[in-house]
Amino acid sequence: MAAAAWLVGLAIHWNNGYYNIVALVLISAAIAVGGAACFGPPSPAIESLSGKAIVAVLTAGIVIDALLIWQRIGDNRLLGVGALCLGVLGALQAFDLRSLRVPLAGVMLGLFWIVASVSIRSASTPRIDVLMFQQVGAESLLQGQNPYTPRYPNLYGADSGFYGPGVVDASNRLTVGLPYPPLSLLLSLPGYVLGGDSRYADIAAMTASAGLLLLCGPSRWTALVAVLLLLTPRVLFVIEYAWTETLFAFAFSALMFTAIRWRRTCRTRSDCSWRPSSTRCSRSRLCRCSCPTRRRAPFG
């Protein structure tokens, strides 16, 4: 699954998420790899790989991601240095850091916040409706108005063909309200309230997603996977253009973190006294399936 996610990030990097045949091939490969991981039988070749080999592959992916981010930054030296430092801090997670693993990960998360914040402040505001919807929707909500009523301008011109028939009226305004669900608006609202820009919520979402991955069980494996997520090649572009996938990543990471913590809680309660007596772990096959034997986190 880490390989599938990495391929998706590479596809976005190829042409900034726009149509491109190479990007489509990468997306197709990501779907195939993800499908095989979820529904296919275990691969003996992959299962037989040593921990050191997997760590080496993940570290190589981190280095490549950092270089790809640095490649697209342009002339901003501060961002360039920050991207390279992120790559170095991420690659350090491949070593046996012991008690230094979590503090170094915290430094990396803080540095990512700084780099992403400098990125959105130094670049011109993109002319994209996603950001406009979030900004105007947050402002409407704070003023006690319904963000789902038509109030949004058309940023692309009346004849752009970007929207379907009937969506743009004669005054070049949209006839529809906020196109995103309430949770998306509520998650982006703190960024607008605290920083005047909903994209700060996107930065927080990516930082928190990586942090939750690490907190699932601080180890070399979880740290490297968290770094891979944080250094998705076009992560700064995604944040700058306010793509809502950052919020989805946070919501999914929070869901998985909660599920993993629940399973650990179940494992620590050997008699599962909080369950009905007929479904205790020692007697219920279902509970044994949901509370597997505790295993040591792989690769330290």
LINSULFEN-V203772 format. One record per backbone hydrogen bond with DSSP energy under -0.5 kcal/mol. NH is the residue of the N-H (numbers start at 1). CO is the residue of the C=O. E is the energy in kcal/mol with one decimal. If there is no record, write none. Layout:
# LINSULFEN-V203772
nh = {NH/NH}
co = {CO/CO}
e = {E/E}
This chain:
# LINSULFEN-V203772
nh = {5/6/7/8/9/10/11/12/13/14/15/16/17/18/24/25/26/27/28/29/30/31/32/33/34/35/36/37/38/39/40/40/44/47/48/49/54/55/56/57/58/59/60/61/62/63/64/65/66/67/68/69/70/71/72/73/73/74/77/80/81/82/83/84/85/86/87/88/89/90/91/92/93/93/94/95/97/100/101/103/104/105/106/107/108/109/110/111/112/113/114/115/116/117/118/119/120/121/122/123/128/132/133/134/135/136/137/138/139/140/141/142/143/144/145/147/149/151/152/154/155/157/160/167/169/172/174/175/178/184/185/186/187/188/189/190/192/193/194/195/196/197/200/201/202/203/204/205/206/207/208/209/210/211/212/213/214/215/216/216/217/221/223/224/225/226/227/228/229/230/231/232/235/238/239/240/241/242/243/246/247/248/249/250/251/252/253/254/255/256/257/258/259/260/261/262/263/264/265/266/267/268/269/269/270/272/275/279/280/283/284/285/288/289/290/291/300}
co = {1/2/3/4/5/6/7/8/9/10/11/12/12/15/20/21/22/23/24/25/26/27/28/29/30/31/32/33/34/35/35/36/42/43/44/46/50/51/52/53/54/55/56/57/58/59/60/61/62/63/64/65/66/67/68/69/70/70/75/76/77/78/79/80/81/82/83/84/85/86/87/88/89/90/91/92/95/97/98/99/100/101/102/103/104/105/106/107/108/109/110/111/112/113/114/115/116/117/118/119/126/128/129/130/131/132/133/134/135/136/137/138/139/141/140/145/146/176/176/172/153/154/157/164/173/169/152/167/147/181/181/182/183/184/185/186/188/189/190/191/192/191/197/198/198/199/200/201/202/203/204/205/206/207/208/209/210/211/212/213/214/298/219/220/221/222/223/224/225/226/227/229/232/234/235/236/237/239/238/243/244/244/245/246/247/248/249/250/251/252/253/254/255/256/257/258/259/260/261/262/263/264/265/266/268/269/272/276/277/280/280/283/284/285/286/287/297}
e = {-2.5/-2.1/-2.1/-1.9/-2.2/-2.1/-2.1/-2.1/-2.0/-1.6/-0.9/-1.0/-0.9/-2.1/-2.3/-1.9/-2.2/-2.5/-2.6/-2.4/-2.2/-2.4/-2.3/-2.7/-2.8/-2.7/-2.3/-2.2/-2.0/-2.9/-0.6/-1.3/-0.6/-3.1/-1.8/-1.4/-1.9/-2.4/-2.2/-2.0/-2.5/-2.5/-2.2/-2.1/-2.0/-2.4/-2.4/-2.4/-2.5/-2.1/-2.3/-2.4/-2.4/-2.1/-1.3/-0.6/-0.8/-0.5/-1.1/-2.0/-2.9/-2.2/-2.6/-2.0/-2.4/-2.2/-1.9/-2.1/-2.8/-2.4/-2.4/-1.8/-0.6/-1.0/-1.8/-1.9/-1.6/-2.3/-1.4/-0.6/-2.3/-2.1/-2.4/-2.1/-2.2/-2.4/-2.3/-2.5/-2.4/-2.0/-1.9/-2.8/-2.9/-2.2/-2.6/-2.0/-1.9/-1.7/-2.2/-1.3/-1.5/-1.6/-3.1/-1.9/-2.7/-2.7/-2.3/-2.2/-2.2/-2.5/-2.3/-2.2/-1.4/-1.5/-2.9/-0.7/-1.5/-0.5/-0.5/-1.8/-0.7/-0.5/-1.3/-1.6/-2.9/-1.7/-2.8/-3.2/-1.6/-0.6/-1.3/-2.7/-2.4/-1.6/-1.2/-0.6/-1.2/-2.5/-2.9/-2.0/-1.3/-1.5/-1.7/-1.3/-0.7/-2.0/-2.3/-2.3/-2.2/-2.5/-2.9/-2.2/-2.1/-2.2/-2.8/-1.9/-2.0/-2.3/-1.0/-0.5/-1.4/-0.9/-2.3/-2.0/-2.2/-2.2/-2.2/-2.2/-1.9/-2.4/-2.5/-1.3/-2.6/-2.6/-2.1/-2.6/-2.2/-1.5/-2.3/-1.1/-0.7/-1.6/-2.6/-1.9/-2.5/-2.7/-2.4/-2.7/-2.0/-2.5/-2.6/-2.2/-2.2/-2.5/-2.4/-2.3/-1.9/-2.0/-2.2/-2.2/-2.1/-1.9/-0.8/-0.7/-0.9/-1.2/-2.4/-2.2/-1.0/-1.8/-2.8/-0.6/-2.0/-1.8/-1.7/-1.5/-0.9}
